[in-house]
C-alpha cells in the first residue's frame, strides 16, 4: 500500500511536470510566432520610415530646384532690365540729348568776352 502511494505521487508529479513542459512548449511556440510577426512588423515599419525619408528628400530637392529656377528667372529679369536701360541710354546719346555732367555749373557764354 505504501509503495502504491509513492508510485501514485511519483506519476502524479511526473504528469504535472509533463503538463508544465507542454505549456512551456506552447508558450515558446507562441513567442516564436509572435517573434516572427514582431520582426515582420519592425521590418515593415522600417521600410515605411525609409519611404517617408526618401519622399522628404525628394520634396526638399524639388523645393531647391524651384528656388534655383526662381533665382535664375530673377537674374534674367535683372539682366533684361539692365540691357533695356543701356539701350535707352544709347538712344538718348544718339539723339543728341546729353546730360550736363555738373548741372549746377553755369556757363557764362557771351559774358566771358567782357
C-alpha positions in Angstrom: 0.0 0.0 0.0 2.7 2.3 0.9 4.6 1.6 -2.3 1.4 2.3 -4.3 1.1 5.8 -2.7 4.6 6.5 -3.6 4.1 5.5 -7.2 0.9 7.5 -7.4 2.7 10.5 -6.2 5.6 9.9 -8.5 3.3 9.5 -11.5 1.2 12.5 -10.5 4.3 14.6 -10.2 5.5 13.3 -13.5 2.2 14.1 -15.1 2.4 17.6 -13.7 5.9 18.1 -14.9 4.9 16.9 -18.4 2.0 19.4 -18.3 4.3 22.2 -17.3 6.7 21.2 -20.2 3.8 21.1 -22.6 2.6 24.6 -21.5 6.2 25.8 -21.8 6.5 24.5 -25.3 3.2 26.1 -26.3 4.3 29.4 -24.8 7.6 29.2 -26.7 5.8 28.3 -29.9 3.6 31.4 -29.4 6.6 33.5 -28.6 8.3 32.2 -31.7 5.3 33.1 -33.9 5.0 36.5 -32.1 8.7 37.0 -32.5 8.5 36.4 -36.2 5.4 38.6 -36.5 7.1 41.2 -34.4 10.2 41.1 -36.7 8.0 41.4 -39.8 6.2 44.4 -38.3 9.5 46.0 -37.4 10.7 45.5 -41.0 7.5 47.0 -42.4 7.8 50.0 -40.1 11.5 50.4 -41.1 10.5 50.2 -44.8 7.8 52.8 -44.2 10.2 55.1 -42.5 12.7 54.7 -45.3 10.0 55.6 -47.8 9.0 58.6 -45.9 12.6 59.8 -45.6 13.0 59.3 -49.4 9.8 61.3 -50.1 11.0 64.1 -47.8 14.4 64.2 -49.6 12.6 64.3 -53.0 10.4 67.2 -51.7 13.5 69.1 -50.5 15.2 68.5 -53.8 12.2 69.8 -55.7 12.0 72.9 -53.4 15.7 73.5 -54.1 15.2 73.2 -57.8 12.2 75.6 -57.7 14.2 78.1 -55.7 17.1 77.9 -58.1 14.8 78.4 -61.1 13.2 81.4 -59.4 16.7 82.9 -58.7 17.7 82.3 -62.4 14.5 84.0 -63.5 15.2 87.0 -61.3 18.7 87.2 -62.6 17.4 87.1 -66.2 14.9 89.8 -65.4 17.7 92.0 -63.9 19.8 91.4 -67.0 17.0 92.3 -69.3 16.2 95.5 -67.3 19.9 96.5 -67.4 20.1 95.8 -71.1 16.9 97.9 -71.6 18.4 100.8 -69.6 21.6 100.6 -71.6 19.7 100.7 -74.9 17.7 103.7 -73.7 20.9 105.5 -72.7 22.4 104.7 -76.1 19.3 106.0 -77.8 19.4 109.2 -75.8 23.1 109.7 -76.7 22.3 109.1 -80.4 19.5 111.7 -80.3 21.9 114.3 -79.0 20.4 114.7 -75.6 23.3 114.8 -73.2 23.0 115.4 -69.5 25.4 118.0 -68.3 28.0 116.3 -66.1 27.6 119.0 -63.5 24.1 120.6 -63.7 24.9 123.3 -61.2 27.8 124.8 -63.1 26.6 127.8 -65.1 28.5 128.7 -68.2 28.5 132.4 -69.0 29.0 132.1 -72.7 28.8 135.7 -74.1 29.7 137.3 -70.8 33.2 135.7 -71.0 34.1 138.3 -73.6 33.8 141.2 -71.2 
